């Protein structure tokens, strides 16, 4: 581009120079003069091209230096101890993440009142450690170091429950994960199975592909409302999970404590819920999965929040693009408040494309949810259900019987998922009992992890 502009400018200059030379000395050989000017123009263009190349080289070197530095910081020090030959402890690592995001929300409540709000929060701040020992055991521990509830200021009691403070608190805020994983393949030497594992402790309920992805890796700033619904009221229940992976097939069976508890033992007296699933991978990059979750009646209002759900899932991805399709049929049960029981269903479609391989990603997502009763579904707390500057805003706590949602986002990976910038715009339409609720939201996020 610089060379092209320089050439245009130079052509104009050459015309002026040639006219001046011909005017001063009409007897001069015009063709010879033009030849000399042409040689000078080639030399000038070569100089411009060389300068542009040097500048581009410097920019590329700077970018590579930043990338090398981030890789040194985020990746190369992942395991500060590793010794596969040691009889007891084979590796020990420390990991952490800091997620910051901000949002601008413009909406219309169920009575037709317009509102505008802005939010920012420390979405996640965690530190943890992983240890592999005795050849077949792995221990994972992650703790939350921040609890940012500022976005909840002014929200309804239905959302806040017993929360009295709406501030940013630092320090130990509970366990995000505490799991012991037993690799039964290595423990029992069952060689015909690729991997058999048994996990015990406080773990993430991985209902669907969005929840199986780490928050460091998700392609959208927030998971879909359907995914958050399936994750339950307590997305980190205490339980036991058995997983089998054999060539193209996989299966899982989990039993979890039904009470919503924050400790590492769980309250098994409040009922239990189970999760069973199967996966088939017919070829590289293609995966089909089915999962069913069922809760005892006494566990529906606590950790899970619904009675049952069946998830059908299709995922395809290659080096440049991918596609996710989730279809869900569920039941809220009969233990909820009036208007919030009965069947519900939903659909998530999410394609993505790498405009620049492993660097710039474009993501689209469409979501549909519907329930039989008028308040049988609920949107996520970020950010329609959050606090609003205007006290008269009424979005019915994000509850309704039908939801359409569209999200379009761009992710720029500076050092893979360890350091990336995310931007997304979403439009939601919720059918509430007194009228439709509209939300238009722009979000920006910084994701860092090591």
C-alpha positions, 0 to 999 in steps of 0.5 A: 500500500505504501509502495502504491501511494509512493508511486502515485505521488512519484508519477505526479512529481515526474510529470512536473519535473519533465515539464520543467526540464522541457520548458528550461531547455527545449533542445534537450532530448526528452526521451533521455530525460524521461529515462533518467527520471525512470531510473530515479523512480525505480530507486525511490520505489526500492527505497520505500519498499525496503523501508516498509519491509524493515518496518513490517519485520520490526512489527513481526519481531515485536509480535513474536517477542510478545508471544514468546514472553506470554508462552514463557509466562503461561505455558512453560512453567505449568509444571514446576515439578515433574518426575515420571520415574519417582515412585510416589509423586510424578508431577505437581503444577499450579494453575490460575485464572483471572477473568474480567468483563464489562457489559452495556445493556439496553432493554425494554421490560415487560411493561414497555419501559426502556432502561440502560445499564452498565456493569463490570466485574471480576468474573473469576479469580481462581488459583489451584494445583494439580498433582499426579501420584502413585501412577494412577491417582490425580488430585485437583484443587481450585479455590475462588479468591474473589466474589464480585456481586456488584452487578447484583445491586438492586436486583430482586430478592428472588435472585439474591436470596440470602445475599445482603452485601453487593460488593467485591470481596477478596480472599478465600471464597470457597472451593471451585473444585476438589477432586480425586481421580483414580485411573482404573486402567493403570490401577487394574491394568485392564489393557483392552480399555483406553481409559477407565477413571473414577472421580470423587469430590466437588466437581463441575456438572458437565451437562453438554459441550458448553459446560465440558469446555473450561471457562478459559476455553469457551467461545462466548463470553457467557454460556447459553441460558440453556447450558446454565439451566442444565448446569443446575443451581449449584454447578459444582455439586459433590458426587462420584463420576465413573467414565469409560473411554474405549476407541470411538466410544465413551460412557459416563455415570455419575451420582451427586448429592442433591442438596446445594452445599458449599463444603467438600462432603455434601449433604446426601440427606437431601436426595440425589440426582444421577447423570448418565451419558454416551459418546460416539466419535465416528471420525476425527472432529465429529462427535455425537453424544446423549446424556440424561439427568434425573433428580429425586423429588427432594433434590429438585429445588436444591442442587439441580433445580429441575426434575429431568433432562435429556440432551442430544448433541452433535459437534463437528470441528476441523482446523478452520471451522466448527459447529455445535447443535444441542437439543434438550427436552426436560421437565421442571417437575411438580415441586416448583412454585405455581407457573414454574412446573412442567416440561421445557425444551430448548435448542442451541446452534453455534457455528464458528470460524477461524479467520486467522488460524489460532488467532482470530475467531468469529462465533455465532450462536442462536438459542431457543427455549420454551416451557409449558407454563408461563414461568417455566424457564429463566434467563441467566443472571448476567445481566438481564436479571442483575440490578438496574439503575432504575428501580421501576424496571421489571423483567420478571426476574428473567422468567417467562415461557419462551426465549429467542437469543442471538449472539455474535462475537469475535475472539482474539487469541494473543497466546492461545486461551491463556491470554485472549480478548473477547467481544460479543453482541447479543439480542434477547427476546423473552416472553414474560407473563405481562409482555415481551422483554427485550435486551440488547447487550455489548460485552467485552472480556479479558481472559487470562490463565496459566 
